[in-house]
Amino acid sequence: MRGLNIIVLTDDPERLRAALAIAAAQAALGGTAAMFFQADAVALLSPGGIAPRDAAHQAAGLPSLDQLCEEALALGVRLIACQSGLAMRDIAATTLDPRIATGGAVSFLQGVADDDRLLFA
């Protein structure tokens, strides 16, 4: 199975929700999945983040954004926070879940194989 790599570009929780669901599905099927949180998107990785539509999702029997993130990590989805984005948002890497790596665009792209899929969210 081809690897899946997603670049999260904004701090929109609903775009992240969709990206996490796709990455988790990839991992559940036995494939590899990685997500790179570019610039402002790193704010979504901070503990206690706000997801305004969580109640609607949970009412429909779906997980909250935090639960979805936990499920993705448990399935082996690799989450990488942009070092520049962390600095720009004044977020210390030590405040993130220890399973979340930090890195830059160059190191993320070095890990993308020629036949991998690359998506933007």
Secondary structure as UniProt FT lines:
FT   STRAND          4..8
FT   HELIX           13..28
FT   TURN            29..30
FT   STRAND          33..37
FT   HELIX           39..45
FT   TURN            47..48
FT   TURN            52..53
FT   HELIX           54..59
FT   TURN            60..61
FT   HELIX           65..74
FT   TURN            75..76
FT   STRAND          78..82
FT   HELIX           83..88
FT   TURN            89..90
FT   HELIX           93..95
FT   TURN            98..99
FT   STRAND          101..103
FT   HELIX           105..110
FT   TURN            114..115
FT   STRAND          117..120
//
